[in-house]
Amino acid sequence: MRKLFVVSAAIVFLAILTSSVNAQPEPSMYTLDNIYYYLTEGTEATWGAHSLEPQSGVPGEDIEGFTKSLEDIYYYMSESFSHQSMATYQMIAADLEDGYYFFCTDTNYWGVRDNSEYVSWELNATTCNALSGWSWLNGACWSQAIADSVSWNKGVGADTSTTGSYEPNTSGTLQSRMEAVVAGRWSEICTSINGVTITTGMDGATGKLNISAMAIADCVDGARDIGPTITGVPDDWAGRSAVLNVWAKTLGKSALPVADYNGGNNQYEAACSGDFYLNQSSPLSPDSNWSWGAACGDASGGNWSTYARLMGYTLCTRQSYVETYLAASNMSFRVVVRPE
């Protein structure tokens, strides 16, 4: 019985194969060309019988049904989606009017979507701790150490009265920019710093020389909130530090860590525990570092007009100062984002 079944199956298979070889291709209502050019150019196809038989034509020119392949379609769509790799559902749905649809490439919401599933994202302890590279500490969201070899004001001189010029990138959301900054995607934070356009090619370690701690920390919230000139009343150690202090404490904004001009109310120290003071994170800030702060000079008033405050490095309580233009390998920074 078993041998008879195998022989019979083989005979049936050969009969089917012979029939398939001799049969003419059935007409197709749409071809791969139709699909490809509808996706790439919006060219609508005519519903009808398109022959799948080989046709004559000049190599390289479109021959109906035979020029494009499934591979062409796949890679076109794959490359198209890659350009939307940062287009999260939250980013698009937040601005989408009712009754409109979009194709979402967020893997959690893949496909054609409307805004019916959108839930407004708000910064709080839960959402902060859910973000990679961020921690909720003492009522605010603190980033890991962002990047070393970064100056306070991008080398515009040893001068605490200027932040240097920069423009925020207003696209995206607070959430997307917080995710971007800890990943070193500077182009999503600032569009330009000190006259240099920040492109995606400058993201990561190669772009550290193009950024500053003040620019990146200020623009994570999508706006510029201080500078380019910083002058206090009176314009001295305490007065200039007071301007920075107000900026760094503003609710709903992003900034550098707060410390009073005389070293008091040191929110860095209050947030610091364990090896936090090392200001270390891989790969953009891998070694032990200082962290730039929002204050002038040291806690005794030394060099307040040309030096900015440093924190950490060897202890949670340690504070120091250095020229604002210096981008030494042990100079890193953190961003603090405060809820509304």
C-alpha positions as CSV (number, residue, x, y, z in Angstrom):
1,M,0.0,0.0,0.0
2,R,2.7,2.5,0.9
3,K,4.8,1.9,-2.3
4,L,1.6,2.2,-4.4
5,F,0.9,5.6,-2.8
6,V,4.4,7.0,-3.5
7,V,4.3,5.9,-7.2
8,S,0.8,7.3,-7.6
9,A,1.7,10.7,-6.1
10,A,4.7,10.9,-8.4
11,I,2.6,10.3,-11.4
12,V,0.1,13.0,-10.4
13,F,3.0,15.5,-9.7
14,L,4.5,14.8,-13.2
15,A,1.1,15.3,-14.8
16,I,0.7,18.7,-13.0
17,L,4.2,19.8,-13.9
18,T,3.7,18.9,-17.6
19,S,0.4,20.7,-17.7
20,S,2.0,23.8,-16.0
21,V,4.9,24.0,-18.5
22,N,2.6,23.7,-21.5
23,A,0.0,26.2,-20.1
24,Q,0.1,29.9,-21.2
25,P,0.3,32.5,-18.4
26,E,-3.0,33.7,-17.2
27,P,-3.7,37.5,-17.7
28,S,-3.2,39.6,-14.6
29,M,-5.3,42.5,-13.5
30,Y,-2.3,44.3,-12.2
31,T,1.5,43.9,-12.7
32,L,4.4,44.6,-10.5
33,D,5.1,47.7,-12.5
34,N,1.6,48.9,-11.7
35,I,2.2,48.4,-8.0
36,Y,5.7,49.9,-8.1
37,Y,4.8,53.1,-9.9
38,Y,1.6,53.6,-7.9
39,L,3.8,53.5,-4.7
40,T,6.6,55.7,-6.1
41,E,4.7,58.2,-8.3
42,G,1.0,57.7,-7.5
43,T,0.4,56.5,-11.1
44,E,-3.0,54.8,-11.1
45,A,-3.2,51.6,-13.1
46,T,-5.9,50.6,-15.6
47,W,-7.9,47.7,-14.3
48,G,-7.7,45.1,-17.1
49,A,-5.9,42.1,-18.5
50,H,-2.2,42.6,-18.6
51,S,-0.3,39.9,-20.5
52,L,2.4,38.1,-18.5
53,E,3.9,36.7,-21.7
54,P,7.5,37.8,-22.5
55,Q,7.4,41.0,-24.6
56,S,9.9,42.6,-26.9
57,G,11.5,45.8,-25.9
58,V,14.7,47.7,-25.4
59,P,16.8,46.6,-22.4
60,G,16.5,49.1,-19.6
61,E,13.2,50.5,-20.8
62,D,9.9,49.6,-19.1
63,I,8.4,46.4,-20.5
64,E,5.0,46.0,-18.9
65,G,5.1,43.6,-16.0
66,F,8.7,42.7,-16.4
67,T,10.8,45.8,-15.4
68,K,10.1,45.9,-11.7
69,S,10.4,43.0,-9.3
70,L,9.2,42.3,-5.8
71,E,12.7,43.1,-4.6
72,D,12.3,46.6,-6.2
73,I,9.1,47.1,-4.3
74,Y,10.4,45.8,-1.0
75,Y,13.5,48.0,-1.0
76,Y,11.6,51.1,-2.1
77,M,9.2,50.7,0.8
78,S,12.0,49.8,3.2
79,E,14.0,52.9,2.3
80,S,10.9,55.1,2.4
81,F,10.1,53.9,5.9
82,S,13.7,54.4,7.1
83,H,13.3,58.2,6.4
84,Q,10.4,58.1,8.9
85,S,12.3,56.1,11.5
86,M,11.9,58.8,14.1
87,A,8.2,59.4,13.3
88,T,6.7,57.9,16.4
89,Y,2.9,57.6,16.7
90,Q,2.9,60.2,19.5
91,M,4.7,62.7,17.4
92,I,2.3,62.6,14.4
93,A,-1.0,61.8,16.2
94,A,-0.5,64.7,18.6
95,D,-1.0,67.2,15.7
96,L,-3.4,65.1,13.5
97,E,-6.9,66.4,13.1
98,D,-9.9,64.1,13.6
99,G,-10.9,62.2,10.5
100,Y,-7.4,62.1,9.0
101,Y,-5.1,59.1,8.6
102,F,-1.4,58.5,8.2
103,F,1.0,55.5,7.7
104,C,2.9,55.1,11.0
105,T,6.3,53.4,11.0
106,D,6.4,53.2,14.8
107,T,6.6,49.4,15.3
108,N,4.1,49.7,18.2
109,Y,1.5,51.3,15.9
110,W,2.6,50.0,12.4
111,G,0.2,50.7,9.5
112,V,-2.5,53.2,8.7
113,R,-3.6,55.1,11.8
114,D,-5.7,57.9,13.0
115,N,-5.4,59.8,16.3
116,S,-7.9,57.7,18.2
117,E,-5.3,55.9,20.2
118,Y,-3.3,59.0,21.0
119,V,-2.7,59.7,24.7
120,S,-1.0,63.0,25.6
121,W,2.6,62.4,27.0
122,E,3.3,64.3,30.1
123,L,6.6,64.5,32.0
124,N,6.4,63.0,35.5
125,A,8.2,60.5,37.6
126,T,6.8,57.5,35.7
127,T,7.4,58.8,32.2
128,C,10.8,60.1,33.1
129,N,12.0,56.8,34.5
130,A,10.6,55.0,31.5
131,L,13.0,56.9,29.2
132,S,16.4,55.3,28.7
133,G,19.1,57.5,30.1
134,W,16.9,59.6,32.4
135,S,16.0,59.4,36.1
136,W,13.5,61.2,38.3
137,L,15.4,62.9,41.1
138,N,14.0,65.4,43.6
139,G,11.1,66.5,41.5
140,A,12.8,66.8,38.1
141,C,14.0,64.6,35.3
142,W,17.8,64.3,35.2
143,S,19.7,62.9,32.2
144,Q,22.8,60.7,32.3
145,A,26.0,62.5,31.5
146,I,25.5,63.5,27.9
147,A,28.9,64.0,26.3
148,D,32.5,64.8,27.3
149,S,34.9,67.2,25.5
150,V,32.1,69.9,25.3
151,S,32.6,73.5,26.3
152,W,30.1,75.6,28.3
153,N,29.5,78.2,25.5
154,K,31.2,76.7,22.4
155,G,34.4,78.6,22.5
156,V,33.2,82.1,22.1
157,G,35.8,83.2,24.6
158,A,36.2,82.9,28.4
159,D,33.0,84.9,29.1
160,T,30.1,84.0,31.3
161,S,28.1,86.9,29.9
162,T,27.4,85.1,26.6
163,T,25.9,81.8,25.9
164,G,27.0,81.8,22.2
165,S,24.5,81.8,19.4
166,Y,22.2,78.8,18.8
167,E,18.8,78.0,17.4
168,P,16.5,75.3,18.8
169,N,15.0,72.5,16.6
170,T,11.3,73.0,17.2
171,S,10.2,69.8,15.5
172,G,9.3,66.7,17.4
173,T,8.1,66.6,21.0
174,L,9.7,67.0,24.4
175,Q,9.7,63.2,24.7
176,S,11.4,62.7,21.3
177,R,14.0,65.4,22.1
178,M,14.8,63.8,25.5
179,E,15.3,60.5,23.7
180,A,17.5,62.1,21.1
181,V,19.8,64.0,23.4
182,V,21.0,61.0,25.4
183,A,21.6,59.2,22.1
184,G,23.7,62.1,20.8
185,R,21.3,63.2,18.1
186,W,22.3,66.9,18.3
187,S,20.5,67.8,15.1
188,E,17.2,67.0,16.7
189,I,18.0,69.5,19.5
190,C,19.6,72.5,17.8
191,T,19.5,73.5,14.1
192,S,22.6,75.7,14.4
193,I,25.2,76.5,17.0
194,N,27.6,79.5,16.7
195,G,26.8,79.9,13.0
196,V,27.3,76.2,12.1
197,T,24.3,74.3,10.8
198,I,23.9,71.1,12.8
199,T,23.2,68.2,10.4
200,T,22.6,64.5,11.0
201,G,26.2,63.9,9.9
202,M,27.3,65.8,13.1
203,D,25.3,63.6,15.4
204,G,27.2,61.4,17.9
205,A,30.8,61.6,18.9
206,T,32.0,63.3,15.7
207,G,29.8,66.2,16.4
208,K,30.8,67.0,20.0
209,L,33.1,69.7,18.8
210,N,30.2,71.5,17.2
211,I,27.9,71.7,20.3
212,S,28.0,73.4,23.7
213,A,26.5,72.5,27.1
214,M,24.4,75.7,27.2
215,A,23.0,75.3,23.7
216,I,22.0,71.6,24.1
217,A,20.7,71.9,27.6
218,D,18.6,75.0,26.8
219,C,17.0,73.6,23.6
220,V,15.9,70.2,24.7
221,D,12.5,71.7,25.5
222,G,12.3,73.0,22.0
223,A,12.8,76.7,22.8
224,R,15.6,79.2,23.6
225,D,15.1,80.5,27.1
226,I,18.3,82.4,27.9
227,G,20.9,84.6,26.3
228,P,22.7,85.2,24.1
229,T,23.7,87.9,26.6
230,I,23.7,87.2,30.4
231,T,23.9,90.3,32.6
232,G,22.7,90.5,36.2
233,V,21.7,93.5,38.3
234,P,24.2,94.3,39.5
235,D,26.3,92.5,36.9
236,D,28.6,90.7,39.2
237,W,29.2,87.2,40.5
238,A,25.9,87.0,42.3
239,G,23.9,88.9,39.7
240,R,25.0,87.0,36.7
241,S,24.6,83.7,38.5
242,A,21.1,84.7,39.5
243,V,20.1,85.0,35.9
244,L,21.4,81.5,35.3
245,N,19.6,80.3,38.4
246,V,16.2,81.5,37.3
247,W,16.7,79.9,33.9
248,A,17.7,76.6,35.4
249,K,14.8,76.5,37.9
250,T,12.0,77.4,35.4
251,L,9.2,74.9,35.4
252,G,8.4,73.2,32.0
253,K,11.9,74.0,30.8
254,S,15.3,72.3,30.3
255,A,18.6,73.6,31.6
256,L,21.9,72.7,33.3
257,P,21.9,71.7,37.0
258,V,21.3,74.5,39.6
259,A,23.7,75.7,42.2
260,D,23.6,79.1,43.9
261,Y,26.4,81.5,43.2
262,N,27.9,80.7,46.7
263,G,27.5,77.0,46.3
264,G,24.4,76.7,48.3
265,N,21.1,75.1,47.1
266,N,23.2,72.7,45.1
267,Q,20.6,70.6,43.4
268,Y,23.3,68.5,41.8
269,E,24.5,67.5,45.2
270,A,21.0,66.7,46.3
271,A,20.4,64.5,43.3
272,C,23.8,62.8,43.5
273,S,24.2,59.3,45.0
274,G,26.4,56.3,44.3
275,D,28.8,57.0,41.4
276,F,26.6,59.8,40.0
277,Y,29.4,62.3,40.6
278,L,31.6,60.5,37.9
279,N,29.3,62.0,35.2
280,Q,30.0,58.9,33.2
281,S,28.0,57.2,30.5
282,S,29.0,55.1,27.5
283,P,29.8,55.8,24.8
284,L,29.7,59.6,24.6
285,S,30.9,60.3,28.1
286,P,32.8,57.1,29.1
287,D,35.4,58.4,31.6
288,S,35.2,60.3,34.9
289,N,34.1,63.9,34.2
290,W,33.1,67.2,35.6
291,S,29.5,68.4,34.9
292,W,28.9,71.9,33.8
293,G,26.5,73.9,36.0
294,A,24.3,77.0,35.8
295,A,26.5,79.4,37.8
296,C,29.5,81.7,37.4
297,G,33.0,81.2,38.8
298,D,33.6,79.1,41.9
299,A,31.7,79.2,45.2
300,S,34.0,81.9,46.5
301,G,33.5,84.3,43.6
302,G,36.8,83.5,41.8
303,N,37.0,84.4,38.1
304,W,33.2,84.8,37.9
305,S,33.3,86.8,34.6
306,T,35.3,84.2,32.7
307,Y,34.8,80.8,34.4
308,A,31.7,78.7,34.7
309,R,30.8,76.2,37.5
310,L,31.8,72.6,37.5
311,M,30.3,69.8,39.7
312,G,31.2,66.3,40.7
313,Y,34.2,64.4,39.3
314,T,35.4,63.0,42.6
315,L,32.6,63.7,45.1
316,C,28.9,64.7,45.0
317,T,29.8,67.8,47.0
318,R,32.7,69.0,45.0
319,Q,32.5,72.2,43.0
320,S,35.1,73.9,40.8
321,Y,35.3,76.2,37.8
322,V,37.1,76.6,34.5
323,E,37.1,78.8,31.4
324,T,33.8,78.7,29.5
325,Y,35.4,78.0,26.2
326,L,37.3,74.9,27.4
327,A,36.3,71.6,25.9
328,A,38.6,69.3,27.7
329,S,38.1,65.5,27.6
330,N,36.9,65.5,31.2
331,M,34.2,68.2,30.7
332,S,30.7,66.7,30.4
333,F,27.2,68.0,31.2
334,R,23.8,66.8,32.2
335,V,20.4,68.1,31.3
336,V,17.6,68.7,33.8
337,V,14.0,68.9,32.6
338,R,11.4,70.2,35.0
339,P,7.7,69.4,34.7
340,E,5.1,72.1,34.3
